[in-house]
Amino acid sequence: MNPTRHLLASAPAKLAALATTGAVAVAISVTMATSATATNSTFSFKLLPSSTAISACLPKASGQVTITTGALNDVMKVTIQGMPHNTGFDLFVIQTPTPPFGVSWYQTDIHSGSTGTGTATVRGVFDSETFSVSPGGTTTFAPTHQYHLGLWFNSPKVPFNLGCEPGATAPVVTPFNGNQHAGIQVLNTAQFPATAGPLSQVHR
């Protein structure tokens, strides 16, 4: 066979092979780009003492929250430290960080161990889409976003005995636990604006 003819005949096949290889490479690139876009993201922020009284009685009290977004929902990990040892707390997603707190959603218990630290992980919707609504029933309210977090003492006696309620003659009782008989708030996210809490900055 004529060498020139052989080269010309094989050229289309080589071009087709190159085109196929290029298409595969493009497909792989698109797949990788799509996977990268779909990967989870995280957003972290602090929980700070709710009042000067809390800062005085628990000077090292604080918390750290990390929210990891997912395709369908989010994972929120909460760690607290500087707390009284072996003490129970209750975490809520709330409308506003300070009284009267607004619409409030009970999330989890957190227990501080022998070192005054504790952690809990919760799965749910903890992002810019977090809201509650009551079209009717025992109460009625329009769709309401809850973008803040608050942590309460599970027992009213603990903060009272620690001196966290200066001037009080008896423990202050709040409804922020499963029995609706809790202590005062210890940590919150009031460092963020009242209408733009940290959850408003999390997007899926």
TISEPA-715606 format. One record per residue (C-alpha): residue number from 1; residue in one letter; x, y, z. Coordinates in nm, 4 decimals, decimal comma, padded with zeros to 6 digits, m for minus. Example, Ala and Ser with C-alpha at 12.3 -4.5 7.8 and 13.67 -1.06 7.14 Angstrom:
<nodes>
- 1:a:01,2300:m00,4500:00,7800
- 2:s:01,3670:m00,1060:00,7140
</nodes>
This chain:
<nodes>
- 1:m:00,0000:00,0000:00,0000
- 2:n:00,1089:00,3510:m00,0704
- 3:p:00,2525:00,4950:00,2548
- 4:t:00,0901:00,8316:00,1921
- 5:r:m00,2503:00,6675:00,1380
- 6:h:m00,2032:00,4642:00,4602
- 7:l:m00,1321:00,7789:00,6603
- 8:l:m00,4314:00,9574:00,5152
- 9:a:m00,6565:00,6602:00,5782
- 10:s:m00,5524:00,6315:00,9407
- 11:a:m00,5886:01,0054:01,0124
- 12:p:m00,9704:00,9999:01,0571
- 13:a:m00,9450:00,7073:01,2969
- 14:k:m00,6829:00,8895:01,5028
- 15:l:m00,8921:01,2068:01,5059
- 16:a:m01,1954:01,0068:01,6148
- 17:a:m00,9931:00,8509:01,8955
- 18:l:m00,8698:01,1915:02,0061
- 19:a:m01,2234:01,3295:01,9956
- 20:t:m01,3487:01,0390:02,2060
- 21:t:m01,0664:01,0892:02,4562
- 22:g:m01,1456:01,4592:02,4722
- 23:a:m01,5142:01,3888:02,5285
- 24:v:m01,4318:01,1511:02,8113
- 25:a:m01,1999:01,4098:02,9656
- 26:v:m01,4707:01,6739:02,9436
- 27:a:m01,7231:01,4353:03,0952
- 28:i:m01,4853:01,3572:03,3825
- 29:s:m01,4211:01,7283:03,4349
- 30:v:m01,7923:01,8045:03,4472
- 31:t:m01,8516:01,5168:03,6885
- 32:m:m01,5711:01,6361:03,9140
- 33:a:m01,6994:01,9923:03,9035
- 34:t:m02,0520:01,8763:03,9877
- 35:s:m01,9225:01,6673:04,2776
- 36:a:m01,7222:01,9621:04,4092
- 37:t:m02,0276:02,1861:04,3930
- 38:a:m02,2365:01,9299:04,5797
- 39:t:m01,9949:01,8777:04,8665
- 40:n:m02,0995:01,9802:05,2188
- 41:s:m02,0020:02,3156:05,3682
- 42:t:m01,9619:02,4196:05,7316
- 43:f:m02,0348:02,7321:05,9300
- 44:s:m01,9078:02,7848:06,2860
- 45:f:m01,9909:03,0407:06,5533
- 46:k:m01,9753:03,0898:06,9298
- 47:l:m02,2235:03,0738:07,2145
- 48:l:m02,1568:03,3506:07,4663
- 49:p:m02,2749:03,4220:07,8245
- 50:s:m02,6315:03,5503:07,8296
- 51:s:m02,5745:03,8245:08,0877
- 52:t:m02,3171:03,9964:08,3046
- 53:a:m02,4478:03,7865:08,5955
- 54:i:m02,3607:03,4661:08,4066
- 55:s:m02,0165:03,6038:08,3180
- 56:a:m01,9585:03,6790:08,6862
- 57:c:m02,0659:03,3401:08,8229
- 58:l:m01,9242:03,1343:08,5321
- 59:p:m01,6337:03,3407:08,3936
- 60:k:m01,5151:03,0677:08,1553
- 61:a:m01,8548:02,9631:08,0193
- 62:s:m01,8780:02,9500:07,6399
- 63:g:m01,9783:02,7273:07,3523
- 64:q:m01,8855:02,6458:06,9965
- 65:v:m02,1306:02,5470:06,7227
- 66:t:m02,0539:02,3981:06,3822
- 67:i:m02,3289:02,3400:06,1272
- 68:t:m02,2547:02,1105:05,8346
- 69:t:m02,5019:02,1409:05,5502
- 70:g:m02,6312:01,8450:05,3533
- 71:a:m02,8491:01,7879:05,0502
- 72:l:m03,1634:01,7248:05,2566
- 73:n:m03,0844:01,8619:05,6037
- 74:d:m02,8027:01,9788:05,8294
- 75:v:m02,5940:01,8462:06,1178
- 76:m:m02,5313:02,0777:06,4133
- 77:k:m02,2571:01,9956:06,6645
- 78:v:m02,2565:02,1953:06,9873
- 79:t:m01,9729:02,1935:07,2405
- 80:i:m01,9853:02,3762:07,5750
- 81:q:m01,7064:02,4435:07,8237
- 82:g:m01,6427:02,6291:08,1472
- 83:m:m01,9675:02,4970:08,2927
- 84:p:m02,0412:02,3638:08,6422
- 85:h:m01,9416:01,9993:08,6515
- 86:n:m02,1922:01,7188:08,5945
- 87:t:m02,4789:01,9525:08,5106
- 88:g:m02,7657:01,9273:08,2626
- 89:f:m02,8530:02,1895:08,0013
- 90:d:m03,1183:02,2260:07,7296
- 91:l:m03,0589:02,3693:07,3819
- 92:f:m03,3250:02,5554:07,1843
- 93:v:m03,3426:02,7165:06,8416
- 94:i:m03,5106:03,0506:06,9146
- 95:q:m03,6529:03,3512:06,7346
- 96:t:m03,4627:03,6133:06,9365
- 97:p:m03,1610:03,5547:07,1625
- 98:t:m03,2903:03,7521:07,4619
- 99:p:m03,6288:03,7685:07,6425
- 100:p:m03,9019:03,7068:07,5507
- 101:f:m03,7241:03,4709:07,3010
- 102:g:m04,0224:03,4322:07,0644
- 103:v:m04,0969:03,1026:06,8915
- 104:s:m03,8663:02,8414:07,0471
- 105:w:m03,7857:02,4879:06,9299
- 106:y:m03,6404:02,2287:07,1721
- 107:q:m03,3375:02,0529:07,0201
- 108:t:m03,1366:01,8466:07,2659
- 109:d:m03,0012:01,7982:07,6159
- 110:i:m02,6317:01,8588:07,6806
- 111:h:m02,4568:01,7248:07,9901
- 112:s:m02,1337:01,8707:08,1227
- 113:g:m01,9023:01,6031:08,2595
- 114:s:m01,6433:01,6080:08,5329
- 115:t:m01,4406:01,8697:08,3438
- 116:g:m01,7314:02,1080:08,2824
- 117:t:m01,7435:02,0304:07,9102
- 118:g:m02,0117:01,8616:07,7036
- 119:t:m02,1176:01,8017:07,3462
- 120:a:m02,4238:01,7055:07,1458
- 121:t:m02,4963:01,6505:06,7774
- 122:v:m02,8384:01,7158:06,6238
- 123:r:m02,9712:01,6598:06,2720
- 124:g:m03,2401:01,8865:06,1276
- 125:v:m03,2852:02,2072:05,9282
- 126:f:m03,0483:02,4638:06,0812
- 127:d:m03,0043:02,7219:05,8075
- 128:s:m03,1698:03,0169:05,6352
- 129:e:m03,4815:02,8044:05,5778
- 130:t:m03,5446:02,7283:05,9466
- 131:f:m03,8960:02,8389:06,0440
- 132:s:m04,2115:02,7396:06,2309
- 133:v:m04,5752:02,8016:06,1415
- 134:s:m04,9107:02,7339:06,3055
- 135:p:m05,2036:02,7762:06,0640
- 136:g:m05,4471:02,7028:06,3487
- 137:g:m05,5194:02,4838:06,6486
- 138:t:m05,4249:02,5803:07,0030
- 139:t:m05,2418:02,8834:06,8656
- 140:t:m05,2018:03,0587:06,5318
- 141:f:m04,9022:03,2380:06,3878
- 142:a:m04,7567:03,3089:06,0457
- 143:p:m04,4342:03,1495:05,9190
- 144:t:m04,1648:03,2689:06,1589
- 145:h:m03,7903:03,2231:06,1159
- 146:q:m03,5788:03,1115:06,4107
- 147:y:m03,2135:03,1988:06,3550
- 148:h:m03,0705:03,2040:06,7097
- 149:l:m02,9627:02,9482:06,9701
- 150:g:m03,0069:02,9551:07,3456
- 151:l:m02,8880:02,7190:07,6194
- 152:w:m03,0709:02,6887:07,9541
- 153:f:m02,9884:02,5279:08,2881
- 154:n:m03,2011:02,2152:08,3164
- 155:s:m03,2498:02,2701:08,6922
- 156:p:m03,3626:02,6050:08,8364
- 157:k:m03,1671:02,5324:09,1551
- 158:v:m02,8229:02,5169:08,9915
- 159:p:m02,7851:02,8824:08,8810
- 160:f:m02,9515:03,0020:09,2023
- 161:n:m02,7046:02,8073:09,4179
- 162:l:m02,4128:02,9295:09,2052
- 163:g:m02,5090:03,2922:09,2625
- 164:c:m02,6024:03,3525:08,9000
- 165:e:m02,9280:03,5246:09,0009
- 166:p:m02,8188:03,8183:09,2176
- 167:g:m03,1033:03,9597:09,4245
- 168:a:m03,3339:03,6610:09,3701
- 169:t:m03,4846:03,5094:09,6853
- 170:a:m03,5853:03,1848:09,5090
- 171:p:m03,4744:03,0040:09,1917
- 172:v:m03,6089:03,1535:08,8693
- 173:v:m03,8162:02,8969:08,6792
- 174:t:m03,8482:02,9009:08,2989
- 175:p:m04,0239:02,6612:08,0568
- 176:f:m03,7088:02,5685:07,8626
- 177:n:m03,6791:02,1919:07,9140
- 178:g:m03,8845:01,8806:07,8516
- 179:n:m04,0806:01,9261:08,1745
- 180:q:m04,1242:02,3017:08,1238
- 181:h:m03,9464:02,3523:08,4571
- 182:a:m03,5953:02,4776:08,3774
- 183:g:m03,3517:02,7370:08,5038
- 184:i:m03,2317:03,0571:08,3407
- 185:q:m03,0563:03,0944:08,0080
- 186:v:m02,6779:03,0577:08,0304
- 187:l:m02,5513:03,0989:07,6704
- 188:n:m02,6914:03,2524:07,3533
- 189:t:m02,6034:03,4074:07,0168
- 190:a:m02,6842:03,7711:07,1005
- 191:q:m02,3576:03,8815:06,9345
- 192:f:m02,5585:03,8526:06,6091
- 193:p:m02,8417:04,0949:06,5207
- 194:a:m03,1802:03,9997:06,6657
- 195:t:m03,3346:03,9500:06,3208
- 196:a:m03,0268:03,7957:06,1577
- 197:g:m02,8979:03,5215:06,3840
- 198:p:m02,6206:03,2825:06,2801
- 199:l:m02,8540:03,0312:06,1166
- 200:s:m02,9530:03,2972:05,8624
- 201:q:m02,5964:03,2819:05,7300
- 202:v:m02,6089:02,9085:05,6595
- 203:h:m02,7214:02,8079:05,3108
- 204:r:m02,7699:02,4717:05,1400
</nodes>
